[in-house]
Amino acid sequence: MKLLMTCLTILSLESLSACNTVKGIGQDLQKAGSSIENAGKK
């Protein structure tokens, strides 16, 4: 039972860190897209 709880905790932490990474990449891409859009308007 203890091993199961340890594995679930580790998997939960890994999934949370992966979500933050994906969210960060999405924000970077959004900023890049905004920059390109603003450059096109000039």
mmCIF file of the N, C-alpha and C atoms, coordinates in Angstrom:
data_MODEL
# 
_entry.id   MODEL 
# 
loop_
_atom_site.group_PDB 
_atom_site.id 
_atom_site.type_symbol 
_atom_site.label_atom_id 
_atom_site.label_alt_id 
_atom_site.label_comp_id 
_atom_site.label_asym_id 
_atom_site.label_entity_id 
_atom_site.label_seq_id 
_atom_site.pdbx_PDB_ins_code 
_atom_site.Cartn_x 
_atom_site.Cartn_y 
_atom_site.Cartn_z 
_atom_site.occupancy 
_atom_site.B_iso_or_equiv 
_atom_site.pdbx_formal_charge 
_atom_site.auth_seq_id 
_atom_site.auth_comp_id 
_atom_site.auth_asym_id 
_atom_site.auth_atom_id 
_atom_site.pdbx_PDB_model_num 
ATOM 1   N N  . MET A 1 1  ? 0.826 -1.189 0.000   1.00 0.00 ? 1  MET A N  1 
ATOM 2   C CA . MET A 1 1  ? 0.000 0.000  0.000   1.00 0.00 ? 1  MET A CA 1 
ATOM 3   C C  . MET A 1 1  ? 0.872 1.255  0.000   1.00 0.00 ? 1  MET A C  1 
ATOM 4   N N  . LYS A 1 2  ? 1.937 1.214  0.794   1.00 0.00 ? 2  LYS A N  1 
ATOM 5   C CA . LYS A 1 2  ? 2.840 2.362  0.872   1.00 0.00 ? 2  LYS A CA 1 
ATOM 6   C C  . LYS A 1 2  ? 3.514 2.604  -0.482  1.00 0.00 ? 2  LYS A C  1 
ATOM 7   N N  . LEU A 1 3  ? 3.894 1.538  -1.154  1.00 0.00 ? 3  LEU A N  1 
ATOM 8   C CA . LEU A 1 3  ? 4.518 1.649  -2.471  1.00 0.00 ? 3  LEU A CA 1 
ATOM 9   C C  . LEU A 1 3  ? 3.550 2.262  -3.484  1.00 0.00 ? 3  LEU A C  1 
ATOM 10  N N  . LEU A 1 4  ? 2.305 1.845  -3.426  1.00 0.00 ? 4  LEU A N  1 
ATOM 11  C CA . LEU A 1 4  ? 1.281 2.387  -4.319  1.00 0.00 ? 4  LEU A CA 1 
ATOM 12  C C  . LEU A 1 4  ? 1.097 3.887  -4.104  1.00 0.00 ? 4  LEU A C  1 
ATOM 13  N N  . MET A 1 5  ? 1.026 4.311  -2.861  1.00 0.00 ? 5  MET A N  1 
ATOM 14  C CA . MET A 1 5  ? 0.866 5.732  -2.556  1.00 0.00 ? 5  MET A CA 1 
ATOM 15  C C  . MET A 1 5  ? 2.078 6.537  -3.015  1.00 0.00 ? 5  MET A C  1 
ATOM 16  N N  . THR A 1 6  ? 3.262 5.978  -2.872  1.00 0.00 ? 6  THR A N  1 
ATOM 17  C CA . THR A 1 6  ? 4.483 6.651  -3.311  1.00 0.00 ? 6  THR A CA 1 
ATOM 18  C C  . THR A 1 6  ? 4.477 6.822  -4.825  1.00 0.00 ? 6  THR A C  1 
ATOM 19  N N  . CYS A 1 7  ? 4.099 5.780  -5.531  1.00 0.00 ? 7  CYS A N  1 
ATOM 20  C CA . CYS A 1 7  ? 4.039 5.842  -6.997  1.00 0.00 ? 7  CYS A CA 1 
ATOM 21  C C  . CYS A 1 7  ? 3.009 6.864  -7.460  1.00 0.00 ? 7  CYS A C  1 
ATOM 22  N N  . LEU A 1 8  ? 1.858 6.883  -6.833  1.00 0.00 ? 8  LEU A N  1 
ATOM 23  C CA . LEU A 1 8  ? 0.818 7.839  -7.207  1.00 0.00 ? 8  LEU A CA 1 
ATOM 24  C C  . LEU A 1 8  ? 1.262 9.277  -6.941  1.00 0.00 ? 8  LEU A C  1 
ATOM 25  N N  . THR A 1 9  ? 1.962 9.489  -5.854  1.00 0.00 ? 9  THR A N  1 
ATOM 26  C CA . THR A 1 9  ? 2.463 10.822 -5.529  1.00 0.00 ? 9  THR A CA 1 
ATOM 27  C C  . THR A 1 9  ? 3.479 11.281 -6.566  1.00 0.00 ? 9  THR A C  1 
ATOM 28  N N  . ILE A 1 10 ? 4.389 10.409 -6.932  1.00 0.00 ? 10 ILE A N  1 
ATOM 29  C CA . ILE A 1 10 ? 5.399 10.751 -7.933  1.00 0.00 ? 10 ILE A CA 1 
ATOM 30  C C  . ILE A 1 10 ? 4.753 11.040 -9.276  1.00 0.00 ? 10 ILE A C  1 
ATOM 31  N N  . LEU A 1 11 ? 3.794 10.229 -9.680  1.00 0.00 ? 11 LEU A N  1 
ATOM 32  C CA . LEU A 1 11 ? 3.112 10.460 -10.951 1.00 0.00 ? 11 LEU A CA 1 
ATOM 33  C C  . LEU A 1 11 ? 2.338 11.771 -10.945 1.00 0.00 ? 11 LEU A C  1 
ATOM 34  N N  . SER A 1 12 ? 1.738 12.096 -9.826  1.00 0.00 ? 12 SER A N  1 
ATOM 35  C CA . SER A 1 12 ? 1.001 13.357 -9.717  1.00 0.00 ? 12 SER A CA 1 
ATOM 36  C C  . SER A 1 12 ? 1.935 14.544 -9.852  1.00 0.00 ? 12 SER A C  1 
ATOM 37  N N  . LEU A 1 13 ? 3.072 14.493 -9.189  1.00 0.00 ? 13 LEU A N  1 
ATOM 38  C CA . LEU A 1 13 ? 4.039 15.589 -9.271  1.00 0.00 ? 13 LEU A CA 1 
ATOM 39  C C  . LEU A 1 13 ? 4.594 15.737 -10.679 1.00 0.00 ? 13 LEU A C  1 
ATOM 40  N N  . GLU A 1 14 ? 4.851 14.639 -11.353 1.00 0.00 ? 14 GLU A N  1 
ATOM 41  C CA . GLU A 1 14 ? 5.356 14.690 -12.721 1.00 0.00 ? 14 GLU A CA 1 
ATOM 42  C C  . GLU A 1 14 ? 4.320 15.285 -13.667 1.00 0.00 ? 14 GLU A C  1 
ATOM 43  N N  . SER A 1 15 ? 3.077 14.928 -13.493 1.00 0.00 ? 15 SER A N  1 
ATOM 44  C CA . SER A 1 15 ? 2.038 15.454 -14.376 1.00 0.00 ? 15 SER A CA 1 
ATOM 45  C C  . SER A 1 15 ? 1.838 16.944 -14.147 1.00 0.00 ? 15 SER A C  1 
ATOM 46  N N  . LEU A 1 16 ? 1.962 17.407 -12.921 1.00 0.00 ? 16 LEU A N  1 
ATOM 47  C CA . LEU A 1 16 ? 1.832 18.832 -12.635 1.00 0.00 ? 16 LEU A CA 1 
ATOM 48  C C  . LEU A 1 16 ? 2.986 19.618 -13.249 1.00 0.00 ? 16 LEU A C  1 
ATOM 49  N N  . SER A 1 17 ? 4.177 19.082 -13.186 1.00 0.00 ? 17 SER A N  1 
ATOM 50  C CA . SER A 1 17 ? 5.318 19.786 -13.768 1.00 0.00 ? 17 SER A CA 1 
ATOM 51  C C  . SER A 1 17 ? 5.209 19.800 -15.290 1.00 0.00 ? 17 SER A C  1 
ATOM 52  N N  . ALA A 1 18 ? 4.665 18.745 -15.874 1.00 0.00 ? 18 ALA A N  1 
ATOM 53  C CA . ALA A 1 18 ? 4.487 18.709 -17.320 1.00 0.00 ? 18 ALA A CA 1 
ATOM 54  C C  . ALA A 1 18 ? 3.450 19.741 -17.757 1.00 0.00 ? 18 ALA A C  1 
ATOM 55  N N  . CYS A 1 19 ? 2.401 19.924 -16.966 1.00 0.00 ? 19 CYS A N  1 
ATOM 56  C CA . CYS A 1 19 ? 1.383 20.919 -17.298 1.00 0.00 ? 19 CYS A CA 1 
ATOM 57  C C  . CYS A 1 19 ? 1.975 22.316 -17.284 1.00 0.00 ? 19 CYS A C  1 
ATOM 58  N N  . ASN A 1 20 ? 2.823 22.597 -16.317 1.00 0.00 ? 20 ASN A N  1 
ATOM 59  C CA . ASN A 1 20 ? 3.459 23.903 -16.259 1.00 0.00 ? 20 ASN A CA 1 
ATOM 60  C C  . ASN A 1 20 ? 4.354 24.126 -17.468 1.00 0.00 ? 20 ASN A C  1 
ATOM 61  N N  . THR A 1 21 ? 5.033 23.090 -17.904 1.00 0.00 ? 21 THR A N  1 
ATOM 62  C CA . THR A 1 21 ? 5.911 23.209 -19.060 1.00 0.00 ? 21 THR A CA 1 
ATOM 63  C C  . THR A 1 21 ? 5.095 23.493 -20.316 1.00 0.00 ? 21 THR A C  1 
ATOM 64  N N  . VAL A 1 22 ? 4.031 22.757 -20.518 1.00 0.00 ? 22 VAL A N  1 
ATOM 65  C CA . VAL A 1 22 ? 3.182 22.955 -21.687 1.00 0.00 ? 22 VAL A CA 1 
ATOM 66  C C  . VAL A 1 22 ? 2.543 24.337 -21.646 1.00 0.00 ? 22 VAL A C  1 
ATOM 67  N N  . LYS A 1 23 ? 2.121 24.758 -20.479 1.00 0.00 ? 23 LYS A N  1 
ATOM 68  C CA . LYS A 1 23 ? 1.529 26.085 -20.339 1.00 0.00 ? 23 LYS A CA 1 
ATOM 69  C C  . LYS A 1 23 ? 2.552 27.153 -20.683 1.00 0.00 ? 23 LYS A C  1 
ATOM 70  N N  . GLY A 1 24 ? 3.777 26.987 -20.238 1.00 0.00 ? 24 GLY A N  1 
ATOM 71  C CA . GLY A 1 24 ? 4.841 27.950 -20.537 1.00 0.00 ? 24 GLY A CA 1 
ATOM 72  C C  . GLY A 1 24 ? 5.142 28.027 -22.022 1.00 0.00 ? 24 GLY A C  1 
ATOM 73  N N  . ILE A 1 25 ? 5.161 26.886 -22.681 1.00 0.00 ? 25 ILE A N  1 
ATOM 74  C CA . ILE A 1 25 ? 5.398 26.864 -24.127 1.00 0.00 ? 25 ILE A CA 1 
ATOM 75  C C  . ILE A 1 25 ? 4.259 27.563 -24.841 1.00 0.00 ? 25 ILE A C  1 
ATOM 76  N N  . GLY A 1 26 ? 3.039 27.337 -24.396 1.00 0.00 ? 26 GLY A N  1 
ATOM 77  C CA . GLY A 1 26 ? 1.882 28.000 -25.004 1.00 0.00 ? 26 GLY A CA 1 
ATOM 78  C C  . GLY A 1 26 ? 1.956 29.505 -24.858 1.00 0.00 ? 26 GLY A C  1 
ATOM 79  N N  . GLN A 1 27 ? 2.382 29.969 -23.708 1.00 0.00 ? 27 GLN A N  1 
ATOM 80  C CA . GLN A 1 27 ? 2.512 31.413 -23.497 1.00 0.00 ? 27 GLN A CA 1 
ATOM 81  C C  . GLN A 1 27 ? 3.607 31.988 -24.379 1.00 0.00 ? 27 GLN A C  1 
ATOM 82  N N  . ASP A 1 28 ? 4.721 31.285 -24.524 1.00 0.00 ? 28 ASP A N  1 
ATOM 83  C CA . ASP A 1 28 ? 5.805 31.752 -25.384 1.00 0.00 ? 28 ASP A CA 1 
ATOM 84  C C  . ASP A 1 28 ? 5.354 31.843 -26.836 1.00 0.00 ? 28 ASP A C  1 
ATOM 85  N N  . LEU A 1 29 ? 4.621 30.837 -27.285 1.00 0.00 ? 29 LEU A N  1 
ATOM 86  C CA . LEU A 1 29 ? 4.131 30.848 -28.664 1.00 0.00 ? 29 LEU A CA 1 
ATOM 87  C C  . LEU A 1 29 ? 3.131 31.975 -28.879 1.00 0.00 ? 29 LEU A C  1 
ATOM 88  N N  . GLN A 1 30 ? 2.314 32.233 -27.876 1.00 0.00 ? 30 GLN A N  1 
ATOM 89  C CA . GLN A 1 30 ? 1.335 33.316 -27.982 1.00 0.00 ? 30 GLN A CA 1 
ATOM 90  C C  . GLN A 1 30 ? 2.050 34.662 -28.086 1.00 0.00 ? 30 GLN A C  1 
ATOM 91  N N  . LYS A 1 31 ? 3.086 34.863 -27.297 1.00 0.00 ? 31 LYS A N  1 
ATOM 92  C CA . LYS A 1 31 ? 3.850 36.104 -27.359 1.00 0.00 ? 31 LYS A CA 1 
ATOM 93  C C  . LYS A 1 31 ? 4.532 36.258 -28.711 1.00 0.00 ? 31 LYS A C  1 
ATOM 94  N N  . ALA A 1 32 ? 5.080 35.169 -29.225 1.00 0.00 ? 32 ALA A N  1 
ATOM 95  C CA . ALA A 1 32 ? 5.728 35.213 -30.538 1.00 0.00 ? 32 ALA A CA 1 
ATOM 96  C C  . ALA A 1 32 ? 4.706 35.546 -31.619 1.00 0.00 ? 32 ALA A C  1 
ATOM 97  N N  . GLY A 1 33 ? 3.543 34.959 -31.537 1.00 0.00 ? 33 GLY A N  1 
ATOM 98  C CA . GLY A 1 33 ? 2.487 35.240 -32.516 1.00 0.00 ? 33 GLY A CA 1 
ATOM 99  C C  . GLY A 1 33 ? 2.045 36.695 -32.454 1.00 0.00 ? 33 GLY A C  1 
ATOM 100 N N  . SER A 1 34 ? 1.948 37.231 -31.256 1.00 0.00 ? 34 SER A N  1 
ATOM 101 C CA . SER A 1 34 ? 1.587 38.637 -31.104 1.00 0.00 ? 34 SER A CA 1 
ATOM 102 C C  . SER A 1 34 ? 2.635 39.544 -31.702 1.00 0.00 ? 34 SER A C  1 
ATOM 103 N N  . SER A 1 35 ? 3.892 39.217 -31.509 1.00 0.00 ? 35 SER A N  1 
ATOM 104 C CA . SER A 1 35 ? 4.985 40.008 -32.072 1.00 0.00 ? 35 SER A CA 1 
ATOM 105 C C  . SER A 1 35 ? 4.938 40.002 -33.593 1.00 0.00 ? 35 SER A C  1 
ATOM 106 N N  . ILE A 1 36 ? 4.700 38.847 -34.163 1.00 0.00 ? 36 ILE A N  1 
ATOM 107 C CA . ILE A 1 36 ? 4.621 38.720 -35.622 1.00 0.00 ? 36 ILE A CA 1 
ATOM 108 C C  . ILE A 1 36 ? 3.415 39.517 -36.149 1.00 0.00 ? 36 ILE A C  1 
ATOM 109 N N  . GLU A 1 37 ? 2.313 39.421 -35.435 1.00 0.00 ? 37 GLU A N  1 
ATOM 110 C CA . GLU A 1 37 ? 1.101 40.144 -35.846 1.00 0.00 ? 37 GLU A CA 1 
ATOM 111 C C  . GLU A 1 37 ? 1.353 41.653 -35.790 1.00 0.00 ? 37 GLU A C  1 
ATOM 112 N N  . ASN A 1 38 ? 1.983 42.123 -34.732 1.00 0.00 ? 38 ASN A N  1 
ATOM 113 C CA . ASN A 1 38 ? 2.277 43.553 -34.613 1.00 0.00 ? 38 ASN A CA 1 
ATOM 114 C C  . ASN A 1 38 ? 3.257 44.013 -35.682 1.00 0.00 ? 38 ASN A C  1 
ATOM 115 N N  . ALA A 1 39 ? 4.215 43.196 -36.021 1.00 0.00 ? 39 ALA A N  1 
ATOM 116 C CA . ALA A 1 39 ? 5.172 43.544 -37.070 1.00 0.00 ? 39 ALA A CA 1 
ATOM 117 C C  . ALA A 1 39 ? 4.465 43.630 -38.421 1.00 0.00 ? 39 ALA A C  1 
ATOM 118 N N  . GLY A 1 40 ? 3.481 42.773 -38.631 1.00 0.00 ? 40 GLY A N  1 
ATOM 119 C CA . GLY A 1 40 ? 2.735 42.793 -39.887 1.00 0.00 ? 40 GLY A CA 1 
ATOM 120 C C  . GLY A 1 40 ? 1.847 44.026 -40.018 1.00 0.00 ? 40 GLY A C  1 
ATOM 121 N N  . LYS A 1 41 ? 1.413 44.570 -38.897 1.00 0.00 ? 41 LYS A N  1 
ATOM 122 C CA . LYS A 1 41 ? 0.553 45.758 -38.931 1.00 0.00 ? 41 LYS A CA 1 
ATOM 123 C C  . LYS A 1 41 ? 1.331 47.035 -39.243 1.00 0.00 ? 41 LYS A C  1 
ATOM 124 N N  . LYS A 1 42 ? 2.648 47.016 -38.996 1.00 0.00 ? 42 LYS A N  1 
ATOM 125 C CA . LYS A 1 42 ? 3.461 48.214 -39.201 1.00 0.00 ? 42 LYS A CA 1 
ATOM 126 C C  . LYS A 1 42 ? 3.735 48.459 -40.624 1.00 0.00 ? 42 LYS A C  1 
# 
